[in-house]
Amino acid sequence: MIRSRLRRYLRSAWEHFLLYFPLITMSVLALGTYWLVRTTPPSTTATPPRPVRHEVDYFLNDFSVKTFDAAGRVRTEVRGTKALHYADSDWIEVEQIELSRFDEKGQLNTVSAEKGLINENEQAVLTGKVRGVLWQR
């Protein structure tokens, strides 16, 4: 009889331990992490910024990029056979470039060239057999 009570007591204690074990474990880990963060000295050496080199950071082959207005109509389109983006100047060098733009009246303006440089401010420098066409509807 005493043995059976002892077994039940031990079994109940074990079940309670298993019930609270995840909570206890997570609390110990959280306190350990807090202690580690508090006792670790701050970094005294700042990493110097990497110099930006004139290297291609991404490229596109046979591409077309379109921008749209608020109504969802195509506003501009840039097409080309090859584009190289340089991080230091933030310019994109495009081969066989063709720029198309719809103005407010819906007229299509198209400019093409052998090479071109474009940036995010919608500026473009075209070189080599530059040709422009204004289409009227």
Secondary structure as GFF3:
##gff-version 3
##sequence-region A 1 137
A	DSSP	alpha_helix	2	39	.	.	.	ID=ss1
A	DSSP	beta_strand	56	68	.	.	.	ID=ss2
A	DSSP	beta_strand	74	86	.	.	.	ID=ss3
A	DSSP	beta_strand	91	102	.	.	.	ID=ss4
A	DSSP	beta_strand	108	118	.	.	.	ID=ss5
A	DSSP	beta_strand	124	127	.	.	.	ID=ss6
A	DSSP	beta_strand	131	135	.	.	.	ID=ss7
###
